């Protein structure tokens, strides 16, 4: 059981890094695509700050998403391995 939780925690840390990176670039790309004022000389950096705020806000959900999905898949796999094979009738 410790191995399953350790593996889930390790994948959670991967999600802690991966999800904010994807969110940051996704928000930045959408901001530049739909707002022509983003990145212009008169822009105060609001588009970039929106992307940074979204990335920071997605750190904990990214960890939880990867942790729980990994945990559930590992537990399902373990349960499937523990069941005895069914005899043909």
Residue frames as a rotation matrix with the C-alpha (Angstrom) as fourth column:
UNK 1
0.568 0.823 0.000 0.00
0.823 -0.568 0.000 0.00
0.000 0.000 -1.000 0.00
UNK 2
0.350 -0.528 -0.774 2.91
0.194 -0.767 0.611 2.35
-0.916 -0.364 -0.166 0.76
UNK 3
-0.665 -0.643 0.378 4.25
0.462 0.044 0.886 1.76
-0.587 0.764 0.268 -2.74
UNK 4
-0.082 0.736 0.672 0.92
0.971 -0.094 0.221 2.75
0.226 0.671 -0.706 -4.29
UNK 5
0.811 0.395 -0.432 0.69
0.521 -0.824 0.224 5.95
-0.268 -0.407 -0.873 -2.24
UNK 6
-0.002 -0.895 -0.445 4.33
0.184 -0.438 0.880 6.83
-0.983 -0.080 0.165 -2.94
UNK 7
-0.665 -0.191 0.722 3.80
0.714 0.122 0.690 6.34
-0.220 0.974 0.055 -6.67
UNK 8
0.341 0.873 0.348 0.63
0.904 -0.406 0.134 8.44
0.258 0.269 -0.928 -6.55
UNK 9
0.676 -0.151 -0.721 2.47
0.329 -0.814 0.478 11.18
-0.659 -0.561 -0.501 -4.64
UNK 10
-0.441 -0.897 0.013 5.29
0.341 -0.154 0.927 11.16
-0.830 0.414 0.374 -7.18
UNK 11
-0.490 0.353 0.797 2.82
0.845 -0.034 0.534 11.50
0.216 0.935 -0.282 -10.03
UNK 12
0.635 0.704 -0.317 1.06
0.768 -0.620 0.162 14.21
-0.083 -0.346 -0.934 -8.02
UNK 13
0.135 -0.690 -0.711 4.30
0.210 -0.681 0.702 16.18
-0.968 -0.244 0.053 -7.95
UNK 14
-0.763 -0.349 0.544 4.52
0.572 0.027 0.820 15.74
-0.301 0.937 0.179 -11.72
UNK 15
0.079 0.889 0.451 1.01
0.923 -0.236 0.304 17.18
0.377 0.392 -0.839 -11.97
UNK 16
0.537 0.029 -0.843 2.04
0.594 -0.722 0.354 19.97
-0.598 -0.691 -0.405 -9.62
UNK 17
-0.428 -0.779 -0.458 4.54
0.072 -0.534 0.842 21.05
-0.901 0.327 0.284 -12.28
UNK 18
-0.828 0.004 0.561 2.86
0.542 0.265 0.798 20.01
-0.146 0.964 -0.221 -15.54
UNK 19
0.115 0.983 0.143 -0.64
0.993 -0.113 -0.026 21.43
-0.009 0.145 -0.989 -15.07
UNK 20
0.472 0.074 -0.879 0.44
0.304 -0.949 0.084 25.00
-0.828 -0.306 -0.470 -14.22
UNK 21
-0.641 -0.738 -0.209 2.81
0.003 -0.274 0.962 25.06
-0.767 0.616 0.178 -17.21
UNK 22
-0.676 0.465 0.572 0.03
0.732 0.334 0.593 23.94
0.084 0.820 -0.566 -19.56
UNK 23
0.391 0.863 -0.321 -2.44
0.891 -0.442 -0.103 26.38
-0.230 -0.246 -0.942 -17.99
UNK 24
0.039 -0.453 -0.890 0.03
0.174 -0.874 0.453 29.28
-0.984 -0.173 0.044 -18.21
UNK 25
-0.887 -0.454 -0.083 0.77
-0.007 -0.166 0.986 28.80
-0.462 0.875 0.144 -21.89
UNK 26
-0.459 0.801 0.385 -2.86
0.882 0.358 0.306 28.00
0.108 0.480 -0.870 -22.69
UNK 27
0.473 0.632 -0.614 -4.13
0.717 -0.681 -0.149 31.20
-0.513 -0.370 -0.775 -21.08
UNK 28
-0.206 -0.643 -0.738 -1.33
-0.033 -0.749 0.662 33.21
-0.978 0.161 0.133 -22.66
UNK 29
-0.924 -0.110 0.365 -2.04
0.333 0.231 0.914 31.82
-0.185 0.967 -0.177 -26.13
UNK 30
-0.059 0.980 0.189 -5.77
0.992 0.036 0.120 32.44
0.111 0.194 -0.975 -25.77
UNK 31
0.343 0.141 -0.929 -5.12
0.488 -0.871 0.048 35.95
-0.803 -0.470 -0.368 -24.45
UNK 32
-0.567 -0.640 -0.519 -2.93
-0.152 -0.538 0.829 36.85
-0.810 0.548 0.208 -27.40
UNK 33
-0.834 0.269 0.481 -5.32
0.550 0.448 0.705 35.19
-0.025 0.853 -0.522 -29.86
UNK 34
0.021 0.991 0.132 -8.50
0.960 -0.057 0.274 36.94
0.279 0.121 -0.953 -28.73
UNK 35
0.756 0.199 -0.623 -7.26
0.433 -0.866 0.250 40.30
-0.490 -0.459 -0.741 -27.41
UNK 36
0.554 -0.561 0.614 -5.34
0.647 -0.174 -0.743 42.40
0.524 0.809 0.267 -29.93
UNK 37
0.727 -0.271 0.631 -4.16
-0.444 -0.887 0.131 44.74
0.524 -0.375 -0.765 -27.16
UNK 38
0.880 -0.423 0.216 -2.07
0.049 0.534 0.844 42.05
-0.473 -0.732 0.490 -25.45
UNK 39
0.211 -0.920 0.329 1.63
0.839 0.343 0.422 42.56
-0.502 0.187 0.845 -25.99
UNK 40
0.503 -0.029 0.864 1.31
0.601 -0.707 -0.374 46.04
0.621 0.707 -0.338 -27.48
UNK 41
-0.524 -0.827 0.205 3.50
0.431 -0.465 -0.773 48.88
0.734 -0.317 0.600 -26.19
UNK 42
-0.374 0.432 0.821 0.63
-0.647 -0.756 0.102 50.42
0.664 -0.493 0.562 -24.20
UNK 43
0.489 0.567 -0.663 -0.22
0.017 0.754 0.657 47.12
0.872 -0.332 0.359 -22.49
UNK 44
0.271 -0.350 0.897 0.41
-0.900 -0.423 0.107 47.09
0.342 -0.836 -0.430 -18.75
UNK 45
-0.757 -0.615 -0.223 1.08
-0.523 0.774 -0.357 43.35
0.392 -0.154 -0.907 -18.60
UNK 46
-0.124 0.814 0.567 -2.44
-0.923 0.115 -0.366 42.33
-0.363 -0.569 0.738 -17.68
UNK 47
0.639 0.349 -0.685 -2.47
-0.645 0.729 -0.231 39.40
0.419 0.590 0.691 -20.10
UNK 48
-0.218 -0.822 -0.526 0.74
-0.178 0.563 -0.807 38.00
0.960 -0.082 -0.269 -18.65
UNK 49
-0.791 -0.048 0.610 -0.45
-0.605 -0.084 -0.792 38.52
0.089 -0.995 0.037 -15.09
UNK 50
0.309 0.946 0.097 -3.70
-0.942 0.319 -0.103 36.74
-0.129 -0.059 0.990 -15.89
UNK 51
0.487 -0.219 -0.845 -1.71
-0.320 0.856 -0.406 33.79
0.813 0.468 0.347 -17.20
UNK 52
-0.619 -0.785 -0.023 0.54
-0.218 0.200 -0.955 33.79
0.754 -0.586 -0.295 -14.13
UNK 53
-0.474 0.527 0.705 -2.41
-0.868 -0.148 -0.473 33.99
-0.145 -0.837 0.528 -11.75
UNK 54
0.608 0.717 -0.340 -4.16
-0.774 0.631 -0.052 31.12
0.178 0.295 0.939 -13.52
UNK 55
0.119 -0.657 -0.745 -1.00
-0.159 0.727 -0.667 29.02
0.980 0.198 -0.018 -13.34
UNK 56
-0.814 -0.419 0.402 -0.56
-0.422 -0.048 -0.905 29.70
0.399 -0.907 -0.138 -9.63
UNK 57
-0.124 0.871 0.475 -4.21
-0.962 0.011 -0.272 28.88
-0.242 -0.491 0.837 -8.99
UNK 58
0.672 0.419 -0.611 -3.86
-0.625 0.763 -0.164 25.53
0.398 0.492 0.775 -10.79
UNK 59
-0.410 -0.912 -0.026 -0.96
-0.732 0.346 -0.586 24.18
0.543 -0.222 -0.810 -8.69
UNK 60
-0.633 0.190 0.750 -3.00
-0.593 0.505 -0.628 22.40
-0.498 -0.842 -0.207 -6.00
UNK 61
0.522 0.852 0.043 -5.72
-0.614 0.411 -0.675 21.13
-0.592 0.326 0.737 -8.39
UNK 62
0.372 -0.469 -0.801 -2.95
-0.763 0.336 -0.551 19.78
0.528 0.817 -0.233 -10.65
UNK 63
-0.728 -0.641 0.243 -1.42
-0.651 0.534 -0.540 17.84
0.216 -0.551 -0.806 -7.77
UNK 64
-0.329 0.680 0.655 -4.77
-0.561 0.417 -0.715 16.51
-0.760 -0.603 0.244 -6.63
UNK 65
0.601 0.576 -0.555 -5.83
-0.775 0.248 -0.582 15.49
-0.198 0.779 0.595 -10.13
UNK 66
0.052 -0.668 -0.743 -2.69
-0.662 0.533 -0.526 13.49
0.748 0.519 -0.414 -10.86
UNK 67
-0.780 -0.367 0.507 -2.54
-0.625 0.415 -0.661 12.05
0.032 -0.832 -0.553 -7.31
UNK 68
-0.148 0.816 0.559 -6.12
-0.598 0.377 -0.707 10.80
-0.788 -0.439 0.432 -7.19
UNK 69
0.651 0.342 -0.677 -6.21
-0.757 0.359 -0.547 9.49
0.056 0.869 0.492 -10.75
UNK 70
-0.249 -0.830 -0.499 -2.99
-0.636 0.528 -0.563 7.57
0.731 0.177 -0.659 -10.16
UNK 71
-0.759 -0.006 0.651 -4.24
-0.602 0.387 -0.698 6.29
-0.248 -0.922 -0.297 -6.81
UNK 72
0.241 0.948 0.207 -7.56
-0.698 0.318 -0.642 5.11
-0.675 0.010 0.738 -8.23
UNK 73
0.551 -0.085 -0.830 -5.95
-0.724 0.445 -0.527 3.40
0.414 0.891 0.183 -11.22
UNK 74
-0.555 -0.822 -0.130 -3.41
-0.602 0.504 -0.620 1.65
0.575 -0.265 -0.774 -9.00
UNK 75
-0.576 0.407 0.709 -6.07
-0.605 0.371 -0.705 0.47
-0.550 -0.834 0.032 -6.56
UNK 76
0.546 0.794 -0.269 -8.23
-0.756 0.328 -0.566 -0.79
-0.361 0.512 0.779 -9.41
UNK 77
0.205 -0.573 -0.793 -5.27
-0.679 0.501 -0.537 -2.68
0.705 0.649 -0.286 -10.87
UNK 78
-0.787 -0.518 0.336 -4.42
-0.584 0.448 -0.677 -4.17
0.200 -0.729 -0.655 -7.46
UNK 79
-0.135 0.833 0.537 -8.02
-0.693 0.309 -0.652 -5.27
-0.709 -0.460 0.535 -6.91
UNK 80
0.656 0.366 -0.660 -8.12
-0.751 0.399 -0.525 -6.89
0.072 0.841 0.537 -10.33
UNK 81
-0.199 -0.830 -0.520 -4.88
-0.616 0.519 -0.593 -8.79
0.762 0.202 -0.615 -9.62
UNK 82
-0.760 -0.109 0.641 -6.14
-0.635 0.339 -0.694 -10.06
-0.142 -0.934 -0.327 -6.25
UNK 83
0.306 0.944 0.125 -9.32
-0.855 0.330 -0.400 -11.61
-0.419 0.016 0.908 -7.62
UNK 84
-0.415 -0.432 0.801 -8.96
-0.088 0.895 0.437 -15.32
-0.906 0.110 -0.409 -8.35
UNK 85
-0.841 0.108 -0.531 -9.50
-0.540 -0.080 0.838 -16.31
0.048 0.991 0.125 -11.96
UNK 86
0.094 0.959 0.266 -13.00
-0.839 0.221 -0.498 -17.49
-0.537 -0.176 0.825 -12.72
UNK 87
-0.682 -0.286 0.673 -13.41
-0.013 0.925 0.380 -21.09
-0.732 0.251 -0.634 -13.71
UNK 88
-0.730 0.446 -0.518 -15.06
-0.638 -0.174 0.750 -21.77
0.244 0.878 0.412 -17.04
UNK 89
-0.332 0.693 0.640 -18.49
-0.520 0.432 -0.737 -23.29
-0.787 -0.577 0.217 -16.71
